[in-house]
Amino acid sequence: MMFYEGKELIGLLFRLYVIVLFSGIIVLPFIPLRFKSIISIISVFLIALITSFIALNGFSGDGIEFLVNGGSFFGEIPLRIDALAAWFILIINFTSVTGVLYGAGYLKSSTVHPSVISFHWILYIVFQSSMLIVCMVQHSIAFILAWEVMSLSSLFLVLFDYTNPKVLKAGINYLVQMHLSVVLLTVAFIWVYFKTGTFDFKGISVFFGSNPNIWLFLLFFTGFGLKAGFIGLHTWLPQAHPAAPSHISGVMSGVIVKMGIFGIFRIIACLKADYIILGEIIITISLLTGLFGIMNAAVHRDFKKMLAYCTIENIGIIGIGIGLGLIGMGTGQGLLSFLGFGGALLHVLNHSLFKSLLFYSAGSVYRQTHTRDMDKLGGLIKKMPKSALLFLTGAIAIGGIPPLNGFISEFLIYCGILNGINSAGISQITLMVILFAGLSMIGGISLLTFTKAFSTVFLGTPRQELKHEPVEVSLLMLLPQYFIVAAMIIIAFFPGYFIGIIGTVLNNNTFNSVNFNIPDLQRYIGILKNISLASFLLIAVIGFVFLLRWFFTRGSEVKYSSTWGCAYPAAGDRMQYTGKSFSKSFGKLFNFLMIEKKGYDEIRQDETFPESRKYRSFYIDIFEAKIIGPVMHQITRFINLFQFIQNGKIQAYVIYGIVFILAIFIGTILNLWH
């Protein structure tokens, strides 16, 4: 359904978007500190409103197309907003708005210089717009430039606390890996250009129509996979997320990793062959990604690093859906294709919601306690009850448990796996059985992870005395989290509406070119509606019970006392389970994947009365320890072989210049240079 006719209004809206973008960037450095957050909120909200209005029209027909004059170098740059781009644009805008609202409250008490705040909000506006442009532009060079702006702006947002060496290290790591992504994507686009002679994305379809699909797709997949965080390409995530401010962590985890998923979907829409083999490759990588991510999340006690590994896990779940969709396309199973791609796209939305919610609520804890270590916290539900409830809501959703939205998308993916088992050959049946078991294992470990996180941080009693007494955060920090919870509940209670939108996305982008039985899909939607109804009744009953409790106790005096200890009153705060003890058995079971480093002086045999000791342990990423670390060590050793060239002697540098000039002179005389 078109909301307006003609391109004139669309062009006007695009110009208005550009005006708002540059107005916010120009005004921010010159206004007083107390107004910077307000201008940022207004700019981000207006950009979101304008581009979302445009994007809504991308769901109708063939979408919207504009040709922008890029001069003699770029030529005509096509901007296309189809249903796929519109889906991601709406997700970007919602998360960006909640991020700027939360960030305004999060940075309110910051003591950094006003110029740093200005730079931060300018970059945030640029970051939002660069992601929107990535979704719109379909010109290889312009796409790479927008991708680079997106990466650089997010890098500087991560480096907000640039005086911290750990933050700088995380930023450099992120910078290197994002530029490796740019290199791979550039090579892929150049390959397409030399084969087709065009920078338009339509050339990718032409390439796939006349060449083997697998190698170019895998090159694109690796480039986009670095941004998404698939296994082996993920190592920037556990470093960048803890280093960034919490509102940036929420937006990065919520949408920037999804830009990698968007890129993969965009390339899949151009595929002409090799569906099955590519689907099997993606499923294998994604299952390993999901298992690796959640296993590491289960043992880490830095709650922001834990959430970063959970992002990797959910990228694996999304990848599983993509792989199922490809196999459905290759085998002619339209329903499998719909359930796979549809589950992946819906999980993109769901993950952007509950993961940003979790990062925001975790940021509230960090803002009040100034620590990310679970083992130093406890009992915060009494001090921060609203943040505790919000974190618990996100934890239930990310675990894929009814009645929240995480269950809806994972249900579609599970149904896709079962559909693949019922109608595939023996090799694919084996793959589907393994996949079902692996996905179930991911869900189980996710419950362990968030049970540990919530109980350690919010339940029990404080494990150590904090410098400042924690209190609930401001309404400005809570309000965007309420918006997210409302969106999560709407998806959970009205899944049919969102599945219908996803059907539009898939049909308009040829992801679901194979016909399938509508009654079969309606059966799955009917099951979801029944589950949603039961979930609504469950929430209504719980709410009614709490309402009755409030009614009968509203005039009573509230007293707090210690938890009943089975008639044993001597237990102290240190007798509680810690995050380490909660996951110790799990960590030992899989110690070949999760390498634990310990700092502890063993008690000697001659120590009759041992002195007090401190025990310290932490987990390191196996890819960094066993692969990336050794490779970087060898590269550093090789580079150091040439360290003698930069010896600090001016005479040597003068000689270098003379030798270079002589080489050019002699080469010119001998006609060596052409």
N, C-alpha and C positions, 0 to 999 in steps of 0.2 A: 504494500500500500504506500503510494507516494504522499508525502506530506505537503509537497508543493510541486509546481510544474515549471519547467524551464531551467536553464542554467544561470540565469541572471542572479537569482537569489542565492544560489550556491556560491557563485563568484563573490557576491557581496559578503556572504558569511566568511569565506576564506580571507578576504581582505580585512574584515573585522577581527578575525582571529590573529592575523599578523600584527594589527595595530595593538591589540591587547598584549600580545607577547612582548613586543618591543617597548611598549609603554611601561610595563612592569619592570623590565630589565633596566630601563633608563632612569626611572623614578627612584628605585630602591636605594641607591647610594646616597641620595641627597635628602632623605627625609629623616626625622628623629627616630631614635631606636624604638620607642614605644609604638610607632606606626608601621614598622617594617613587616611584622608578622601579619598585620591587617591587610596591607597592600599585597603581600604574598598570597594570603587566603583569597582575596578578591580576584587576583590575576589567575590563579590556578582554577578557581571555581568558574570564572567566565570562559577560560579556554576549554574546560571540561564541558560546559553547557553548550558552547557553539559547536565544537567538534562532535559531541554526542548527538546533537540535533542533525548534523550532516550525516553521521554514521547510521542513524536509524533508517535513512533512505537507502542505505546499502543492502538492506534485507529484501528489497523489492526488485524483481526483474534481474537485470545484469548489473545492477548497482550504479555507481556514479563514476564518470571518467572525465578528467581534465588534462589538457596538454599545456604545460608551462614552458615558455621559451627560455631555454638555458644558455642562449648565446651560441657562438660558433663552436665552442668546445663541447658542450653537452648536447646541443641540438634540442629537440623537443623532449621534455621530461614528462612521461605519463604519470598522473596521479589517479589511482583507481581505488575506490572504496567498494568492495564487494561484501557479501555477507560475512566472509571469514575475517576480513579486515575490520568490519563493523563490530563483530563479536569481541575482538581483542581491544579495539579502541574504547568500548564501553567499560571493559574490565580495567584498562589503564586509568581511565578518568575517575572511576569510583575509588580506586585505591590511592590515586594521587590526591584526591580531595580529602580522604580520611587521613592520609599521611601529613598533609600540610596543617590540618586542624590539630592533630596530635603533636606534631612538631612545634607548633606555636606554643603549646603549653609546656612541652618538654624542654625547650630552650629558654623559657621565660626567666628561669633563675640562673642561666648561664652567665659566667663572668668574663667571657671572651670579649675582645675588642669589637665595637659596633661594625667596623669594616669587615670583620670575619662573618658576622651575622648577615650583612648585606650580600657578601660573596656567596654565602651558603644558599640564601633564598633565590638569588639570581640563577645559580646552578640548578636549583630544584625546578624552577620554571623551564629552563633549557632542557633539563632531563625529561620532564613530562612531554615537552613538545618534540624532542628527538625520537622518543618512543612512538608518538603518534605519526610522525613522518615516516618512520620505518614501516609502519603498517600501511601507509598510503602509497609511497613511491614505488614504481616498478621500472626503474632505470638503474642498471647495474652500478654505474659510477656514483650516481646520486645516492643510491642505497648504501654503498660502502661509506660515503661521507656522513650520512645520517647515523649509520651504525657506529662510526668512529666518534661522532659528537656524543652519542648516547653513552659510549664506554668511558670517554674522558670526563664527561660531566658527573657520571656516577662515581668515577675514581675520586674526584675532588670532594664529592659529598662524603665518601668514606673517610677521607683524610681531614675531617673536621678537627679532630684532636691531633694535629700534625706534629706537635711537640713530643708525642709519645713514640719511642722507637719501635714498639710493637705495631703500632698503627701504620707507621711508615713502611715497615717490612711487609705488612699485609697489603698495603697499597701498591708497592712495587710488584709483588707477586701477582696481584690482580691485573696490573698494567701489562705485564709480560704476557700473561695468558690471553688477555683480550686482544692483544696485537697479534698473537699467534692465530687467533680466530679470524682476524681481519686478513691475514696473509692467506689462509686456506680459502676463505670466501673469494678473495681477489683472484687467486689462481683458478678457481672454479668458474668465475664470471668471464675471465679472459679466455678460458678454454671454450666456453659457449660462443664468445664473440668471434674467435678465429674460425669456428665451424659454421656460424650462421651470419656473421657480419652485422649483428645488431646488439645494442645494449638493452633493448626492451626485454622484459621478462617473458614475452611471448616467444623469444628465441630459445628459451629453455625447453619449451614444448616441442619446438621444431627440432632441437638437438635430440631429445629423447625419441622423437618419431623416426629418426634415421640412424641412430647410433645405439650401442649397448647402454643400458640405463644404469647398471649397477655401480660403475666406477665413479661417474660424475655424482651420482646421488650420495655415495659414501663420502666423497670429498665435501659436499655440502653438509652432510650429516655431522661430520667431524667438526666443521667450522661452527655450525649452529649448536652442536652438542657441547662445545666449550662454554658457550653462554648459558645453556640449559643446566649443565652440571651432571652429565652422565658419568658413570664410573670410569676412572682413569683420566677424565677431563674435569674433575670436580674440585681439585685441591684449592682453588681460590675461595670457594664458598665458606669452609670452616674458619678461614682467616679473616675474610672481608666482613662477614656478618657481625662477629663480636667486636670488630674494630669500629664499625660505623655507629652513629647515633641510632637509637632504637627506631625512630620513625623512618630512617633511611633503610635500616635492616628490613623493616616491614614492607616497604615499597619494593626493595630489591628482590626479596624473596617472593613477594606477591606478584610482581609483574616483570621485572627485568629478566629473570630466568625464563619467563614465558615467551620472551622475544625469540629465544632459541627454538622453542616449540612452534611458535608462529612461522619461523623460517622453514622448519621441517615440513609443516603442513603446506606451506606455499609451494615447496618443491614437489611434494607428493601430488599436488593438484596437476602438475605437469607430466607426471610419469605416464609411460605408455607400455611398459613391460617389466619383467623381473619382480612382480609383486610378491610372489610367495617367498622367494629366497631373501628378499629385503625384509619382509615381515618376520621371517624366522630369525634373521640377524638382529633386528631391533628388539624382538621379544627376548632373546637371550641376553643382550646387553642390558635391557631394561630390568629384567628379573634380577640380574646380578647387582644392578644399581640400587634397586629397592632394598634388597637384602643387606647390601653393604652399608647403605645409608642408615637404616634403622638399627642395625647391630651396633654401629658406632654411636648412634644417638643414645642407645640404652646404657652405655657405660660412662659417657662424659658427664661431668658434674658442673661445668660451666653452662648455665642454662641457655645462653645465646648460641654457643657452639653446638649444643644439643639440638636446638631448633634449626641450625644450619644443616646438620646431617639429616634432619627430618625433611628438609626441602629436597635433598638428594633422593631420599626414599620416595617422595611423592612424584618427583620427576620420573622415577622408575615406573610408578603406577601409570602415569600418563603415557609413557613410552610403551607399556604393555598394551594399552588401548590402541595406540597407533599401529603396533605390530599386528594386532587382531584385525584391524580394519584393512590393512594391506593383504593379509591372507584371505579375507573375505572377498576383496576385489579380484584376487588371483584365482580363487576357486569358484567364482560366480555365486557366492553366498551373500546376497544383499543384506540379509538381516544381521549376519556376523559383521559385515562391514559397518552397518549403521551402529550396532551396539559397541563395537570397538572405537571407531572414530567419535561417536556421540559421547561415550563414557569418558574418553580422553578430553574432549572439549569442555564437557561439564565439570570435569575434575580440575581443569585449568581455572575455571571460575571459582569453584569451591575452595581450592587450595589458596587462591589469592585472598579469599575472605578469611578463612580460619587461621592461615599462617600469619597474615598481617595482624589479626586479633591477638594471636599468641605473642608476637614480637612486641606489640604495643603494651600488653599487660606485663610481659617480662621487663619491658623498659620502665614501667611504673615501679616495679619492684627495685630495679637497679637505681632509679632516681631517688628512692627513699632510703635505700640501704647502702648504696655505693659499693656493692659487691655482686658478682655474678656466680659466686661459688655457692652451690646448694648447701654444702656441708656447714656453712656459716650462718644459715638462716633457719627458720622454723617458727611456727605459730603466727604467721602473718595474717591468717584469716581473721584474727581478732582485731588487728590493727588496720588491715586493708580489705574489708569484706567484699567490697564491690569489685576490686581487682581480682580477688580470689575467685569470685563467681564467674567473672569474664574469662579468666584463664581456664577454669574448669569447663566452661562451655566450649572453648576452642579445643581443649583436650578431647572431649567427647566427640566433637566433629571430626578431628583429624584421625581418631581411632576408627572411623567408619561405623559408628554405633548409632542406631535410631535413638532419638527422633530427629537428629540434625542432618545437615545437608551432605556431609561427607559420605553418609551411607548411600545416598541416591546415585552418585557417580560410580562408586565402587560396585554397587548392585548391578549397574549396566555392564560393567567390565566382567564381573562374575558370570552374568547371563551370556555374555559373548563367549567366554571360555566354555561354558556348558553347551552352547550352540555349536561351537567348533568340535567338541567331543562327539556330538551326536551325528555329525555329517561329514567327518574328515576321514582320510586314510589312516593306516596304522601308524605311520611316522608322525603325523600331525596329532593323532589321538595321544600318543606318548608325550609329545610336547605340551599338549593342553593339560594332561594330568599333572605333569611336573609343574606347569605354570599355576594350576589351581592350588597345588600344595604349597608352592612358594609364596603365592599371594596370601594364602591363609596364614603362613608363618610370619609374613610381614605384619599382618594385622595383629597377631598375638604379641609379637615383640613390641609393637606400637603401644599396646595396652600396658605392658610392663614399663615402657619408657615414661609414659605420662602419669602412671600411678606413682612411680618413683618421684617424678618432678613435682607433682602437686602435693603429695604427702610430705615430702622433705621440706619444701619451701613454705607451705601454708599451714600444715597441721602440726600437732605436737607443741613443743615449747621452744623458745629461742635457744639455739645451740651456743651462741656467744653474745656477749653484750656489744651492741652497736654504738657508734659514736653519737648518732642522732636517733631519737625515737621515731620509728616509722609512723606515718599517718597516711590517710587516703589521699590520692592525687586529686588535682583540681577537676572541675566539671569539664573544662576545655579538653583535658586528656581523656576523660571518660566518654564524652559525647560521641566521638567518631567510633569508639568501640561499640556503643549502643547501636549506631547505624549499621555496623557490620553484623551484629547479632540479629537485627531485624531482617537484613537481607538473607542471612543463613536460614532463618525460620521460614521466610517466604518460599525459598527454594525447597525446603523440606516438606512444606505443606501443599505446595502447588507444583509438583515435579512435571506434570503433563504439559504445563505451559512452557517450561524451559526446554523440555525435550522437543516440543514443536518448533521452537526457535532454532534449535540445533539441526532439526530436519531441514529447515530452510538453508542453513549454512552449508550442509552437506550436499543438498540437491543443487544449489547454485554454483558449487565449485567442483562438480563431477566426482566427489569422493564416494558417492553412492550410486554409481552409474548402473549397477546391477539391480534389477527389480527384486522386491521381496514382498512377502504376504503382509499386508496391513494388519489383518487380525492377529498375527503372531506378535507384532509390536504392541498392539493394543492390549494384548494379554499381559505383557510385561508392565505396561503403564498402569493397567488395572491393579496389578499386585502392588505397585508402588503407591497408588492412591489408597489402597486398603491399609498399607503400613503407615502412611501419613495420617490417615484417620485415627488409627490406633494410637499413634504417637501424640496426636492432638488430645485425645481423650486422656492419655497418661499424664500429659502436662496439666490438663484441666483438673484432674483428680489431685495431683500434687499441689497445685495452686489452691484448690479448695481446702485441702488439709491444713496448709500453712495459714490460710485465711481464718479457719476455725481456731487454730492455735493462737493467732494474734488476738482474735475476738475474746477468747476466754482468759488470756493472760495479759491483756493490755494495761491493766492497772496494777500488776504485780511488780514487786521489786526484783531486779535482776542481780544475781550473784554469780561470780565466777570462782571455781575451785579446781583443784587438780583432778585429772582423770583417775578413775578408780583403778588401783594397781593390784587387784587380786589380794588384798589384805597385806601388801608389801609396800610400806610407806617410804622406804629408804632410797628408792630409785631417783637419780638426779638427771639433769639435762643431758649428760653425756651417755646415759644408758639408752638413748633413743637410737633407732636405726638411722644411719647416714645414707647419703646417696651412694657412697662407695659400698657399704655393706649390703645395700638393697640389690645391687647388680653384680656383686663379687662373684657369685657362682656362675652367672651367665658369662661374665668376662673370662673366667677360667675355662669354661667349656669351649669357648671360641677364641682362645688366646693365640691361635695361629693366624687369625685375621686382625685382631685388635691387640697391638703390641703395648704392653704396659711397662712403663719405666718407673722404678722405685728409688726413693732416696731414704735409706735407713741403715744405721750402723748396727750390725748384728751383735747380740750379747755374746761376749767371750766366755769360755769355760771357767776362767780364773776370776770372773766378776761375781763374787759372792753377793755383793750389794750393788746391783747395776745402777748407774746414773740414769736420770730421766732422759728420754729420747723423743724426737719428733719424727713421725712417719709421714712421708710424702710420696704420692704416686700420681701419675698422669698417663694418659693414653696418647699415642702418636699414630698418625695415618700411615698405613702400610705402604701406600703408593709413594708418599714423600720419603719414607725411611728406606725403602728397598729399591725404588726405581729412580725417582726424581733426584733425591739426594746424591746417590753415587754418580749419576750422569752429570749433575752440576759440579760435583767435585772434580771429575775428570776434565770438564771444560775449563774450570778455573785453573787447574794445573797446566793445561795447554796454553792458556792465555798468559800465565805467569812466566812461561818460557821466553816471552818477548818483553818482559818487564825492563830488561836492560836498555831498551830503546828510549824509554822515558826515564832518564837518569838524573834530571834536574840540572845538567850542565849546559850553560848557554852555548859554549863552543861546539858541543855536539849538535845542537839544534841548528846552528849556522851551517855546519858541515852538511847536515841533511838537506838544507835548502840549496847549497852549492851543488851537491850531487844530483839533485832533482833537475836543476837548471841545465847542468852539463848533459844529463841524459836526454832532455828535450832538444838541446842544441845539436848533439851528435846524431840523434834520431832524425832530425830535420835534414841535416846535411846528407845523411845516407839514404834519405827518402824512405825511412821506415814507417813514418806516420802517414796515413791516408785520410 
